[in-house]
Amino acid sequence: FGLCRQEGQLKAFGAGLLSSFGELQYCLSDKPELREFEPKATGEQKYPITEYQPVYFVANSFEDAKEK
């Protein structure tokens, strides 16, 4: 699961998002909270298992995510 900025656009990546049309639409809408990608925070974030994620972390680029 992940979101990444690429050429000014928000892009989804990972099998979890790409295999769920409903969650893919949801994560790119204005409904969820988007936070800057921080590896420690992603590991501590609690998620409900019966609904779409309320929070997604966004990397500024794949390179940025790899560096963090």
Secondary structure, 3 states (H helix, E strand, C coil): CEEEEECCEEEEECHHHHCCHHHHHHHCCCCCEEEECCHHHHHHCCCCCCCCCCEEEEECCHHHHHHC
